[in-house]
Amino acid sequence: MLQAIGLTSARHRGLPPAVDDLTFDAGPGCVTALLGAPGAGKTAALRLMLELDPGRGVTYFRGRPLHRVPRPAGEVGVLLGDVPGHPARTARGQLRMLCAVAGVPASRADELLDAVGLGGLGDQRIGTLSLGMDRRLALACALLGDPHTLLLDEPTEGLTAREAAWLLGMLRSHADRGGTVLFTTSDPKEAARVAGHVVTIDAGRLVADQDAADFSRTRLRPRVAVRSPHAVRLAAIVSREARAARRSVEVVTEAGSSRLSVYGSSCAEIGDAAFRHGLPVHRLADEFGDTGPDGDRDVPTPAETVSAPEAGRQPAETLVTSSLPAGPESVPPIKRRPARGPLRPVRYELRRLFGVRTTTLIMTVALVASVGLSVLLARDGRTPLPTVLAAWPSLLPLPPAALGAGLLGALSFGDEFRYPALAAGRGTVPRRLGLLLAKLAVSAGVALLLALVVVLASAEVLRVVYGGDLVRIPPNVSSLAVSWSGLTVGCAWAGLLAAGIFRVTAAGVAAVLAVPVLMVPLVEWMPKAPTARSMAGLPGRLRELAWLQWPQEVDRWLAAGVRVVAHPVGAALTVSLSVLICAYLFTSLRGRVRW
């Protein structure tokens, strides 16, 4: 059961609200159509129901507003447009990624692919899908959490008659299983053919709330379309004459318009009435329901209904006005709440990262470039072994592995904002601590994997090319391992945080390159004290402070970490990460970051 009460959108620049005091119900086991001409406020109404836009009012989904539903994916499925997925991701990969968001098993993806007729196209990329196939995939995304209610905005727009019939059949099947379905449309015939309940709006206000039979009887019937500069006077004359002749005639006019729709009369009768009273008529034509040139509006505003008194008939159309009291305090405000993060963030991030070929391509290029540079650096025999294995010549600001890790980190948030699968209606990414920690953990793991593979591959290639005497384990291997790991992980985190702050991948790449280009010279330029104090014995003092007894090997790793931070590159990376973390937290707290 869906109940929308007093929905009113916020005013912008003094303009009237797109939705104004809209109240209606959509019951379970029934398909409800929200009908209106383009610009009538249908999409704005859906966005208010989903708390995507600010305004006033409340929408109850089985007795609870959306922000109080613990698992929204199991209550409401939404289709607001095409699938906002990466064009290189497969249909199956997109659904598996969203399974982690909804907290359902990955096997649900294959079930829905078969249900929407895409079982044989699961490995096809989203960017190559036709409009009909893309709409089927969008419906599968809406059904992932097995929701009770489906909200769909113009689901058949642009589809062929066959595709539209299939999609509307799926909506009827969902309603037949006891679900609630609300879809918007500007086609009255489609509403009458599919829906059991039709809610008609115009200029954001409720015009009619009818069952399908009443709607078909009152709206899908022959009419006479009239356009006259004296439409209001002509409407009164036609109504008066029909009343005198004891004929049932309905006259409908648009507010502030010269347009009339007359039901139960003919062009000849209306033309004669206008001629007798000297009223000019610019247009007089027979129409059927919603048809007609010049962009005729689907649902005009009822002006007057004239019925035969002796027949005792009542107007078939039921006009509904809001039962809520007028005034800004009558309904609660709708706040644009932050989007929720995935229920399984680590699983989501792994599927997002490895669901496209970009990740594998970047890691492969970094590996090949590192191995090639290692072979060239080892050729002269004067380059230190750590530099050779890291493939870091003096001409490059960073080694290829660090650059690759930074680029992957930047894409982690950059792709989220470019293809907002988590919050498609908002066009943004949820500021959730759980999602951030998952991205930091996954990006660090990928960076460490890339760093390890680069060193091992370079060592093996050097052994094959130059013999086994070249590659030997140095005595300070722990310090070198900490330095190498810290560099790659730090670059990955710098790219990730910068892309999350500025919402673009290029900002993350720029932050990574800024470390050696700007921050390292700045750290080296800073004046040093003539009598600098030594941090020797820091691990022992930390052990005393924490009252813990850890193995002596931990002291060696702590000392190596301190030496890494004291190095100009390590200090520059530490300062950069500190600034980026503070900036990310500041921007997140402005949006009330949550878990």
N, C-alpha and C positions, 0 to 999 in steps of 0.2 A: 504494500500500500504506500503510495506516494501522496503527500499532502503539501501543497505549496500555498502559503498564507501571506498575503500582503507584500508580495515581491515588488520592490521598487528600486531601480538602479540609481546610482548617484548622478547628480547633475554635473555636466561638464560645460564650463564657459557660458553659463546662463541658459543653455539649451534645455528643452524639456527632457525628462528622463526617458530612456529607451524602453523601460518597463515601468508601468505605473499602477501600483496597487493591484497586482495580479494574484488571484486566488482560484485554485481549482484542485481537483483530486484525480489521481490515476489509480484505479483499483487493480488488484491482482487477478490473474487469469484473463486479462483483457488488454488489447492493444489500443493505446490512446494516441491520437494524432493531435499535435499542436499546430494548428493551421493558421497561416497568415501570409500576406503578400511579402515579397522581399523588402526588408527594412521594417517589418512590423514589430520586431523585438523578440523573435523566436530564439535566436542564438543567445542574445543577452539574458533571456529568461533561464535558459539552461545553465549559463555560467553563474548566475545568481544561485541556482539550486546547488551547484557544485562548489559554491563559495570561492569561485575564481575571481570574481569582481566584487568591489565594495557596493554596499547599498543597504536596504532595509528589508525585513521580512524573515521568514523561516521556512525551511523545507524539511519535512519529516519523512524519513525512510523507515517504514515499519515502526513509527513512534519515536525515532531518534534523529536529531540533526546529524549531518555527515561528520562533523568534527567530533562527535561523541560515539561514532561507530568504531569499535576497536580494530576491525579488519575491513577497511573499505572495499578492498578487491572482492571480498565475499558478499558484499551487499549491493554495490553499484558497479556496473560495467558501462564504460563511456566510449562513444565513438563521435569525436568532434571533427574528424577530417581524415586525411590520409595518414598512413603509418609514419611517425616521425623517426624512422630508423636510419642507420647508416646505409647508404645505397650499396655498399660492398658486402653487407651482412646478409646471410641467407635467411629465408623465411623461417626455417627451423631454428637457426641461431638466434633470431630475434625473439621468438617465442620462448626458447630455453632461457634466455637472459631475463625476460620478464617473469618467468616462473620463479626465479629467485626473488624478484621484487614482491610478488604476491605470496611467496612462502608456500608454493605448491611443488610437487615432484616434477622433475624434468620430463617424465613420461607423459605429462599432461599436454605437452607441446605436440607430440605425435598424434594424440587422440583428437585434438582440435584441428590439426591439419587435415585429418581424414574427415572430420565432421563438416568442415567448410569446403571440402572438395579440392584441397591442395595437397593431398597425400603424395602425389607424384611430382610435386614441385617444391618439396621442402628444401632442396639444395639450390634452388634458383635464387639469385640475388634480388634484393628488394628493388634496386634501381632498374631492373629489367622487367618487372611485373607490369602488366597492363592495369588500367584503372579498375577493371572488374576484379582482377586477382588481388590488387592492392586493397580494395574494399573488403574482400573476403578475409584477408589477413588482418585488417583492422578489426573486423568482427570477432575473429579468433582471439585477438588481444583483449577485447572487451569481455570475452567469456572465460578467460583464464582462471579467475578465482571462483567460477561457478556462482555468479551473482544472482540475487533475487530480482533486481531491478536493472533494466537496460535503458540508458539515455542515449539517443542517437540524433545527431544534427544533420538533416538532409541526407539520409543514408543512400538514397537512390539518385542523387544528383549526378548527371553525366553518364549514367549507366545505360546500357541497352535495355530494351524491354525484357529480354530474357534474363539478364543479370538482375534487374530490378525485381522481377517476379520471384526469382530464387531467394534474394535477400529478404524480401517481405514475407516469404514463406517461412524463413528461419525465425523471423520475429513472431509470427503466429504460433509456431511450434513452441517457442519459449513461453508464450502466454498460456498455451494449452497445458503446459506442465505446472501452471500455478504462478508463473512469474509476472512481474509488472513490466510493461514496455511502454515507453513514451518516446515518440519520434516526431521531429518537425518536418513539415512539408509546406510547399506553396501550391500544391496541386489538389484542389477539392475532390476531383475524381479519384485520385489515389487514396485520399483520406477515407472516402466513402467505401472504396473497394476493400480496404485492408482493415481499417480500425473499427472497433466496436463502440468507441467513444471519441468524440471530436470536440476539442476545445479551440475555439476561434478567437484570435486576437487581432487587433488593429491599432497601430500607433502605441503599442505597449499595453493596451487596456483590453480587458475581457469583453468580447462581443457576444459570444454564445457558448453554452456548455450543454452539449446534446449527445444523445445516443445516436448510433449510425442511422437508424431508421428515420428519426426526426430530421437529422441533417440532410439526408438524401431527399426527403420530401420538401424541405424548405429551401435548400440551396441548389440542388441539382434538378432544376425544372425550368421550363421556358420562361423567358422574361423579355421585356422591352427595354432596351437601353436608350436613354434620352439624355441629351446634353442641351442645356438652355441657359442663357444668362439670368433667367428668372426661374431657376429650378425650384426654389422654395415656394413661390406663388403657384407654379404649375402643379407641384405636389399637393398643395392644399385644394386646388380646383379638382384634380382627378379624384382625390379622396372624398371630397364633398359630393361630386356627381355619382360616385360608386355607392356612397351611402344612400343617396336619394333613390338610386335604381335598385337598391337592396342586392348589390352584387359584392362578392368577396374579392377584394382587390388589396394587394399589399404594395405599399410605396416605400421604397428604401432610398435614402439620400446619403451622400457623404458630407460630413461636416465641412463647411467652408468650401464646398465644391459646387460646380454647375452640373454634376452628374446625378441622374436618377436611374433607378432600376424598378420597373413596375411589373409585378406578378399578378396574373389573372386578368390581363387586359390585352389589347392589340395595338399595333401601330396606327391603324385607322382611327380607333376611338381616341387615342391620345392626341393624334394630329388634329382631329376635329375639335377636341376641347381646346387645344392651344390656338387654333384658328379663330374660334368663336370669341376668345378673350383677347385676341390681338397679341399673343406672346410668341416671340421668335423661337424657333427650334433649330439648332445647329446639327443635331444628329438624332436619328430615329431609326432603330434597327432591332430586329428580332435576334435574340441570343439564347444560348442554352447554358445555364449555370455559370461556369467560369470562363467561357470563351468570349472572344471579342477582341478587336484591334485596339491599338493605342494603349497597350499595357493596362487594360481594365483591372481594377483591384478585385481580388477574390472575394473579400468579405467586406461590404460596406457597413455603415452604421445605420441600424434601423431607425426610421423616423416615425412611421405610423403604420398600423395594420388595420384594415377595414374588413370586417366580417359581416356576413348576413345575420341579422339579429334573430330571425326565426329559426335558423339552423342551430343556434347555440354553440357555434364553433369558437374555439379559442385560437389565437395565433400559435402555429406549430413551433415557432422559434421561441425558446426560453431565454430571456435576457437575464443575466446574472450580474449583480453588483456585489462588491465586497461587503461582507458583514462586519468587517473590522471598523472601529471608529476612526474618523479622519484625524489627521494631525501627525507630526513626526514622531510622537512618543507612543503611537498605537502599536507599533511592531518593533521587535528588537533589531539592532543594526547587524548587518552582515559584514564581517571582517575578512579581509583577504588573508587567510591563514597560510603559514609556510607549508610547502609540500612535504609529504611524508617520505622518508627514505625507504630503501628496500628492506624487507624483513630478514633477508640473508645477504648482508652487504658484501662479505668476502666472496661468496659464490657468485654474486652478481658481477663484481669487479673482474673476477677471473674470466667469466664468460664474455663480458664486454671486451676485455683486452684481447683475448685470443679468438674472438668471434670474427675478426677481419684479418686479412692478409697483411695489413700494414705492420702489425707487430712483428710477425715473422720476417718480413722484408727488412725492417730496420735492424733487427738483430743480426740478420745474415750479412747485410752491408757492413755493419760495425765489425763483425767477426772477420770478414774477408779483408777489409781495410787494415785491421789490426795485424793480421798475419802478414800481409804484404809489407807493411811498414816495419814490422819486426825483422823480416828477412833483410830489408835494405839497411836498417840501423846496425845490424850485427855484421854487416859486410866489412866495415873498416876496422873492426876489432877494438876501437877506442871507446865506444858507448857503453856505459855501465849496464849490467845485466837487468836490473829492475826497469830501467828506461826502455830497454829492448823489449822485454816481455809486456810492458804496458803500451808499447807502440806510441810513445809520446816524443816526437821530435820537437826541437826548439821552435820550429816554424809554426806549429799548431798551438792554439790557445789551450786546447784540451785534447786528450787522447780520444780516438774514435769510440771506445767503449763508454766513456763518460758522456760524450755528446749523444750517443744513441740512448743511454739511460735517461738523459735530460729530455730528449725529444719524446720518449715514451711517457715520461712523467707529464710533460706538457699536454700530450694528447689525452691523457687520462681525464682531465677536466675540459680541455678544449673541445673534444668531440662531444662531451656531454652538453655543452652549451650550443654547439652547432646542430646536433641532432638530439633534442631534449626528450629522450624516451621516458625519463622518470617523471617529468612534470610537463607533459606536452601542452596542456592548456595554459600553463604559465610561461612557457618558453624559457625556462630557467632550470636550475639544478637545486635540489633540496640542500639547505645548509644544516646538515645533520652530522653530529659528532661521530656516530657509528660509521657513516659513509666515508667521512674523512679518514678515520683510522684504517678502514679497510683499504682505501686507496693508498695510504702511506705504506701499509704492510705489503700489499701486492707489488707496488712499484719498487720497494726496497728488495723484495725477494727476486724480482726480475732483474734488477740492477746487479745484485750479488751473483745471480746465475750467469748473467752476461760477463761480468768481470772474471769469474772462475773459468768459464769456457774460453775466453780470450787468452788467459794465461796458459791454460793447458794446451790449447791448440797451437799457440805460438811456440811453446816449448817443444812440442812434438815436431812441428815443421822445422824448427831450428836444428833439432837432433838429426832429422833426416837430411837436411841440406848441408850442414856444417859439421856433423858428427856429435857424439855424445859428450865430448869434453867441454863444450861451450856452456851447457846448462847445468849448473850445480846449485844446490840449495845454499843460500847465503846464511851466515850466522844470525843476522837480525831479521829472520823471516817473519816473526810475529809483528814487529813494527811495520814491515813492508805490507803485510796482509791487512793490518788495520788501516794504513794509509790508503791502500788501493780500494778497500771496501768503503771507507769513508768518502773517498772522492766520488765513486760511482753512485752511491746511495745519496750523498749530498746533492749531486747534480740532478738526480731524479726527483728529489723532494723540492729543490728550488724550482724546477720546471713545473711541477704539479701545483705548488702553492701560488706561483705567479699567474698561471693560467686560471686557477680558481678565483683569484682576486680580480683580474682584468677580463675574465670570461673569453679569452681567445688564446689559441695555441701559440701564436707569434709572441705574445708576452712571456710565455714560459720559456721559449727558446732564447729570447732576449735576456731573461734573467740568468739563464745558464751561462751565456757568453759574457755577461757582465762581470762574472766572478773573476776570470783571469784578465779581462781587458780593463776593468775599472777598479774592482775591489782590491786585487793583489797589488797594483801600483800604489793605491791609497794606503794600504797597510804598510808597505815598504817605505813609503814616504813619511809616515808618522815618526816623530822624533823619539828616540829611545833614551831611557834614563841612563846616566853614566854608571850608576851602581845598581844594576838590576838584581833583584832577589831571585834565588833559585827555588824551584819547586821540588827539589830532591826530597825523597821520603814521603811524598804525598800519599801513595797507597797505604803506607803504614799508619799515617795519621787518620785516613779515612776508616781503616779497620778499627782504630780505637774509638772514633766518633760513633760508629755504627754498632760497636760491641759485637761484631761478628768475626768469626774465624774462617776465612776462605783460603783456599790453596795458594801456595806461593806463585803458581802459574798465573793466577788472576792479577797479581801485582805486576807481572811483566806486561800483560795486556793493557792494564791501566796506565802504566808508564808509557807504553807505545802510543796510547790514545792521547796522552798529554803532549807528547812530542809532535803528534800530528796537528793538534790544535795550535801549538806554538809555531809551526811552519807558516810562512806567509800565505800559501794557498789554503791551508787548513783554517787559518785565522780569517781569511777573506770569506771562505765558505760558511764558517760559523756565524760571522756577522750578517751575511746575506740571509741565511736561514732564520736567524733571530728576527731580523726586520720583517721578513715575509710572514713568519708565524704571527707576529704582533699585528700586522696589517690584515691577515686573514681573520684572526679572532675579532678585530675591531669591526670589519665589515659583516662578520657573522653575528656578532652581538647586536648590531643595529637591526638585524632581522630576527632576533630572539632565537638563537640557535638552540636546537634540542637534540636529544639522542635519537 
